[in-house]
């Protein structure tokens, strides 16, 4: 990603300076994160959009990727898990490592996981399964396909979760890249989601915090989960206990840097970063279209999902582009069986590199 916005840099410098003086030194912070950041997030990301989220329903963390794994600390291994396919691999791997799946099958999938195919026919947004599952991972805008879900589509998922007493883990790491005003940015824009959903967000792709590490998870107090014995318990206090036992949130300078992204100057700089990446996406998307490749995504997301030409496998296209163009793309089958025959292009780069890759694509035959 591009360098940090200056507003975040200045705020972190100031915070480090504070820690160098007895009068302003801070030790262990609140496990849930500092109030100044949680209240800022609640106001700008939720209440300004007329979404009812309280400050203490937000938990600051070292990134949404980490929270994907941490959340399993409070969920049992008997749950039936559903994922989209293709999928961000962390959703699968964290469940495997936690012992929440069965053995791996010959095709690379795992027993105990329900795979929801995402294809051009459903615009890479699957419908809920016909049978029962307990835990569903959804990511929109999607990594790797760049697909987005409409309000109606998310409404069907919320209705399913409420009917089946399932939990939706909604990864909204790329919501800031949505450009179409009718598209929802949060699962909590859907009525009833507070009773069935957890939302994960990140500052990595909006504020360049890939190396700094900061994100947050929203766990509503109204979200209940059922024990094996049928007793319903709120997840909010369990998640708080997990954090107070295993972590001390994120460092003070990092949280000051994250809060600065919401300042007037910080918001301008974040917007400029997003516009830069989406400019890259347009350049790369148009370049693929010019050589008659079938392209998806890259409009409301920084990822472009491309069908391989001439029946090539994902690894064959990777090999050819590396050898012939000196360009690295991501093979689609790394995201699951439904990713075979596709590859992903990321817009996270400088403009010069994006333009050069687009030029090299024109020589690919």
KOLFIKE-596416 format. One line per 8 residues: their letters; for each residue x, y, z of C-alpha. Coordinates in nm, 3 decimals. Each point is the difference from the previous one (the first is absolute). Layout:
N
a> X,Y,Z ~ ...
//
This chain:
365
xxxxxxxx> 0.000,0.000,0.000 ~ 0.093,0.368,-0.024 ~ 0.161,0.181,0.298 ~ -0.204,0.103,0.303 ~ -0.216,0.314,-0.023 ~ 0.181,0.295,0.154 ~ -0.280,0.056,0.251 ~ 0.067,-0.345,0.149
xxxxxxxx> 0.378,0.052,-0.003 ~ -0.030,0.331,0.187 ~ -0.241,-0.147,0.255 ~ 0.226,-0.299,0.068 ~ 0.304,0.226,0.037 ~ -0.189,0.208,0.254 ~ -0.114,-0.310,0.188 ~ 0.354,-0.138,0.022
xxxxxxxx> 0.118,0.335,0.135 ~ -0.272,-0.020,0.266 ~ 0.134,-0.336,0.114 ~ 0.340,0.159,0.059 ~ -0.125,0.222,0.283 ~ -0.123,-0.101,0.344 ~ -0.295,0.240,-0.014 ~ -0.139,-0.151,-0.322
xxxxxxxx> 0.134,-0.356,0.017 ~ -0.256,-0.280,-0.040 ~ 0.046,-0.360,0.106 ~ -0.234,-0.286,-0.076 ~ -0.303,0.130,-0.186 ~ -0.361,-0.119,0.012 ~ -0.030,-0.354,-0.138 ~ -0.280,0.111,-0.232
xxxxxxxx> 0.197,0.296,-0.132 ~ 0.008,0.366,0.099 ~ -0.332,0.181,0.019 ~ 0.124,0.278,-0.228 ~ 0.036,-0.247,-0.289 ~ -0.308,-0.210,0.071 ~ -0.227,0.304,0.023 ~ 0.148,0.145,-0.320
xxxxxxxx> -0.061,-0.326,-0.187 ~ -0.354,-0.033,0.137 ~ -0.086,0.352,-0.109 ~ 0.159,0.016,-0.346 ~ -0.039,-0.360,-0.119 ~ -0.338,-0.076,0.152 ~ -0.208,0.275,0.160 ~ 0.064,0.240,-0.289
xxxxxxxx> -0.156,-0.272,-0.219 ~ -0.292,-0.033,0.242 ~ 0.128,-0.336,0.128 ~ -0.055,-0.067,0.369 ~ 0.341,-0.106,0.135 ~ 0.117,0.097,0.349 ~ 0.360,0.092,0.082 ~ 0.039,-0.304,0.227
xxxxxxxx> -0.111,-0.238,-0.276 ~ 0.325,0.077,-0.183 ~ 0.319,-0.192,0.078 ~ 0.331,0.137,-0.132 ~ 0.243,-0.265,-0.122 ~ 0.319,-0.051,-0.200 ~ -0.199,-0.065,-0.319 ~ -0.303,-0.179,-0.141
xxxxxxxx> 0.214,-0.294,-0.117 ~ 0.097,-0.068,0.359 ~ -0.358,0.036,0.121 ~ -0.110,-0.268,-0.248 ~ 0.204,-0.243,0.206 ~ -0.054,0.154,0.343 ~ -0.379,-0.024,-0.027 ~ 0.023,-0.380,0.001
xxxxxxxx> 0.123,0.019,0.360 ~ -0.361,0.055,0.110 ~ -0.173,-0.235,-0.247 ~ -0.025,-0.377,0.037 ~ 0.152,-0.259,-0.230 ~ -0.336,-0.167,-0.065 ~ -0.125,0.287,-0.218 ~ -0.064,-0.061,-0.367
xxxxxxxx> 0.186,0.267,-0.199 ~ -0.093,0.142,-0.342 ~ 0.237,0.195,-0.223 ~ -0.022,0.147,-0.346 ~ 0.216,-0.161,-0.268 ~ 0.231,0.160,-0.113 ~ 0.084,0.137,0.342 ~ 0.261,0.192,0.198
xxxxxxxx> 0.204,-0.303,0.124 ~ 0.024,0.122,0.360 ~ -0.367,-0.086,0.062 ~ 0.069,-0.364,-0.082 ~ 0.347,-0.035,0.148 ~ -0.089,0.147,0.340 ~ -0.281,-0.253,0.037 ~ 0.230,-0.284,-0.105
xxxxxxxx> 0.268,0.107,0.248 ~ -0.259,0.030,0.277 ~ -0.120,-0.355,-0.065 ~ -0.343,0.115,-0.116 ~ -0.001,-0.204,-0.324 ~ 0.043,-0.358,-0.109 ~ 0.286,-0.140,-0.210 ~ 0.110,0.144,-0.333
xxxxxxxx> -0.151,-0.166,-0.306 ~ 0.188,-0.088,-0.319 ~ -0.123,0.319,-0.172 ~ 0.145,0.220,0.278 ~ -0.332,0.075,0.168 ~ -0.077,-0.098,0.359 ~ -0.267,-0.215,0.153 ~ -0.220,0.197,0.236
xxxxxxxx> -0.003,0.314,-0.218 ~ -0.290,0.094,-0.226 ~ 0.135,0.161,-0.318 ~ -0.222,0.257,-0.175 ~ 0.103,0.029,-0.368 ~ 0.050,0.356,-0.129 ~ -0.019,0.007,-0.379 ~ -0.081,0.244,-0.281
xxxxxxxx> -0.353,-0.144,0.001 ~ -0.069,0.137,0.351 ~ 0.227,0.303,-0.045 ~ 0.231,-0.158,0.261 ~ -0.259,0.060,0.275 ~ -0.150,-0.331,0.119 ~ -0.345,-0.054,0.146 ~ -0.030,-0.153,0.346
xxxxxxxx> 0.022,-0.380,0.009 ~ -0.314,-0.211,0.015 ~ 0.120,-0.187,0.310 ~ 0.108,0.116,0.344 ~ 0.338,0.154,0.080 ~ 0.111,0.173,0.319 ~ 0.270,0.240,-0.118 ~ 0.023,0.181,-0.335
xxxxxxxx> 0.298,0.203,-0.128 ~ -0.094,0.281,-0.239 ~ 0.235,0.261,-0.149 ~ -0.137,0.293,-0.203 ~ 0.147,0.170,-0.192 ~ 0.156,-0.336,-0.059 ~ 0.357,-0.119,0.004 ~ 0.086,-0.151,-0.248
xxxxxxxx> -0.286,0.053,-0.249 ~ -0.072,0.370,0.055 ~ -0.372,-0.081,0.016 ~ -0.243,0.210,0.205 ~ -0.325,-0.101,0.169 ~ -0.321,0.199,-0.031 ~ -0.225,0.092,0.291 ~ -0.247,-0.265,-0.116
xxxxxxxx> 0.267,-0.271,-0.013 ~ 0.130,0.080,0.348 ~ -0.360,0.009,0.119 ~ -0.041,-0.362,-0.108 ~ 0.308,-0.095,0.200 ~ -0.125,0.177,0.312 ~ -0.339,-0.170,-0.036 ~ 0.175,-0.338,-0.035
xxxxxxxx> 0.219,0.062,0.305 ~ -0.295,0.100,0.215 ~ -0.203,-0.302,-0.111 ~ 0.285,-0.247,0.061 ~ 0.147,0.177,0.304 ~ 0.326,0.031,-0.193 ~ 0.270,0.265,0.034 ~ 0.121,0.205,-0.296
xxxxxxxx> 0.368,0.102,0.012 ~ -0.004,0.297,-0.234 ~ 0.340,0.122,-0.123 ~ -0.040,0.361,-0.115 ~ 0.372,0.076,-0.038 ~ -0.057,0.156,-0.345 ~ -0.325,0.190,0.063 ~ 0.167,0.337,-0.061
xxxxxxxx> 0.053,-0.101,-0.364 ~ -0.374,-0.014,-0.073 ~ -0.087,0.272,-0.251 ~ -0.366,-0.078,-0.074 ~ -0.218,0.181,0.257 ~ -0.273,-0.265,0.010 ~ 0.237,-0.271,0.125 ~ 0.020,-0.069,0.376
xxxxxxxx> 0.333,0.057,0.175 ~ -0.086,-0.196,0.313 ~ -0.201,-0.311,0.082 ~ -0.159,0.210,0.275 ~ -0.180,0.206,-0.262 ~ -0.229,-0.303,-0.029 ~ -0.288,-0.026,0.247 ~ 0.052,-0.285,0.243
xxxxxxxx> 0.376,-0.028,-0.051 ~ 0.074,0.109,0.358 ~ -0.147,-0.331,0.113 ~ 0.206,-0.223,-0.230 ~ 0.320,0.170,-0.125 ~ 0.354,0.097,0.093 ~ 0.183,0.249,-0.221 ~ 0.376,0.021,-0.058
xxxxxxxx> 0.176,0.305,-0.142 ~ 0.357,0.107,-0.065 ~ 0.209,0.314,-0.048 ~ 0.249,-0.188,-0.218 ~ -0.152,0.078,-0.339 ~ -0.144,0.342,0.087 ~ 0.278,0.154,0.207 ~ 0.298,-0.204,-0.116
xxxxxxxx> 0.025,-0.174,0.339 ~ 0.124,-0.329,-0.149 ~ 0.321,0.021,0.202 ~ -0.136,0.207,0.289 ~ -0.288,-0.244,0.073 ~ -0.336,0.127,0.120 ~ -0.359,-0.101,-0.057 ~ -0.315,-0.061,0.197
xxxxxxxx> -0.287,-0.240,0.054 ~ -0.359,0.092,0.079 ~ -0.181,-0.241,0.232 ~ -0.352,0.123,0.083 ~ -0.126,-0.059,0.353 ~ -0.320,-0.135,-0.153 ~ 0.183,-0.291,-0.168 ~ -0.072,-0.332,0.171
xxxxxxxx> 0.151,-0.342,-0.067 ~ -0.131,-0.337,0.106 ~ 0.192,-0.257,0.202 ~ -0.015,-0.372,-0.072 ~ -0.249,-0.026,0.283 ~ -0.228,0.257,-0.163 ~ 0.075,0.291,0.232 ~ 0.032,0.340,-0.169
xxxxxxxx> 0.287,0.226,0.105 ~ 0.112,0.346,-0.114 ~ 0.330,-0.007,-0.189 ~ 0.101,0.356,0.092 ~ 0.120,-0.082,0.356 ~ 0.175,-0.316,-0.123 ~ 0.187,0.199,-0.265 ~ 0.091,0.262,0.261
xxxxxxxx> 0.128,-0.272,0.232 ~ 0.206,-0.148,-0.281 ~ 0.169,0.337,-0.059 ~ 0.056,0.076,0.369 ~ 0.157,-0.345,0.046 ~ 0.215,-0.036,-0.311 ~ 0.092,0.353,-0.110 ~ 0.038,0.366,0.090
xxxxxxxx> -0.148,0.142,-0.319 ~ 0.221,0.210,-0.232 ~ 0.273,0.247,0.092 ~ -0.095,0.358,0.084 ~ 0.193,0.161,-0.291 ~ -0.166,-0.231,-0.252 ~ -0.347,0.079,0.136 ~ 0.076,0.373,-0.020
xxxxxxxx> 0.107,-0.050,-0.361 ~ -0.322,-0.186,-0.079 ~ -0.213,0.270,0.162 ~ 0.178,0.265,-0.208 ~ -0.128,-0.166,-0.318 ~ -0.346,0.131,0.096 ~ 0.115,0.362,0.035 ~ -0.095,0.236,-0.286
xxxxxxxx> 0.354,-0.015,-0.137 ~ 0.025,-0.374,0.059 ~ -0.325,-0.067,-0.183 ~ 0.125,0.196,-0.302 ~ 0.324,-0.199,-0.002 ~ -0.182,-0.333,0.033 ~ -0.231,0.099,-0.286 ~ 0.303,0.085,-0.213
xxxxxxxx> 0.151,-0.342,0.075 ~ -0.320,-0.181,-0.096 ~ -0.034,0.205,-0.319 ~ 0.361,-0.085,-0.083 ~ -0.056,-0.374,0.038 ~ -0.327,0.007,-0.190 ~ 0.178,0.193,-0.276 ~ 0.248,-0.287,-0.015
xxxxxxxx> -0.290,-0.245,-0.011 ~ -0.153,0.178,-0.299 ~ 0.332,0.000,-0.187 ~ 0.053,-0.371,0.062 ~ -0.362,-0.095,-0.065 ~ -0.009,0.190,-0.330 ~ 0.329,-0.160,-0.104 ~ -0.147,-0.348,0.048
xxxxxxxx> -0.314,0.091,-0.191 ~ 0.210,0.129,-0.290 ~ 0.155,-0.344,-0.048 ~ -0.345,-0.163,0.013 ~ 0.025,-0.150,0.346 ~ -0.321,-0.050,0.199 ~ 0.023,0.231,0.300 ~ -0.194,0.032,0.327
xxxxxxxx> 0.037,0.237,0.296 ~ 0.226,0.304,0.010 ~ -0.292,0.246,0.020 ~ -0.100,-0.001,0.369 ~ 0.308,-0.189,0.115 ~ 0.379,0.018,-0.052 ~ 0.012,-0.354,-0.139 ~ -0.056,-0.113,-0.358
xxxxxxxx> -0.107,-0.360,-0.063 ~ 0.091,-0.122,-0.347 ~ -0.097,-0.315,-0.190 ~ 0.306,-0.174,-0.142 ~ 0.011,-0.004,-0.382 ~ 0.012,-0.306,-0.224 ~ -0.090,-0.246,0.276 ~ 0.323,0.060,0.192
xxxxxxxx> 0.009,-0.107,0.364 ~ 0.066,0.257,0.270 ~ 0.360,-0.114,0.039 ~ 0.059,-0.012,-0.375 ~ -0.101,0.366,-0.037 ~ 0.216,0.087,0.302 ~ 0.298,-0.176,-0.157 ~ -0.046,0.163,-0.339
xxxxxxxx> -0.041,0.351,0.139 ~ 0.305,-0.043,0.221 ~ 0.219,-0.137,-0.278 ~ -0.126,0.209,-0.293 ~ -0.090,0.330,0.169 ~ 0.190,-0.006,0.331 ~ -0.335,0.073,0.164 ~ -0.127,-0.176,0.313
xxxxxxxx> -0.373,-0.065,0.040 ~ -0.176,-0.223,0.254 ~ -0.125,-0.339,-0.126 ~ -0.372,-0.032,0.064 ~ 0.011,-0.357,0.124 ~ 0.190,0.122,0.305 ~ -0.338,0.132,0.116 ~ -0.186,-0.329,-0.042
xxxxxxxx> -0.125,-0.246,-0.260 ~ -0.233,0.255,-0.161 ~ 0.301,0.225,-0.058 ~ 0.152,-0.241,-0.251 ~ 0.012,0.159,-0.343 ~ 0.025,0.354,0.142 ~ 0.268,0.233,0.130 ~ -0.006,0.305,0.226
xxxxxxxx> 0.163,0.336,-0.069 ~ 0.054,0.239,0.290 ~ -0.018,0.378,-0.039 ~ 0.223,0.055,0.304 ~ 0.306,0.146,-0.167 ~ 0.141,0.327,-0.128 ~ -0.144,0.157,-0.316 ~ 0.322,-0.056,-0.197
xxxxxxxx> -0.009,-0.375,0.064 ~ -0.370,-0.025,-0.084 ~ 0.056,0.181,-0.330 ~ 0.301,-0.218,-0.082 ~ -0.190,-0.321,0.072 ~ -0.286,0.125,-0.219 ~ 0.250,0.064,-0.280 ~ 0.151,-0.347,0.034
xxxxx> -0.345,-0.160,-0.006 ~ -0.042,0.133,-0.354 ~ 0.287,-0.224,-0.115 ~ -0.157,-0.314,0.147 ~ -0.132,-0.237,-0.264
//
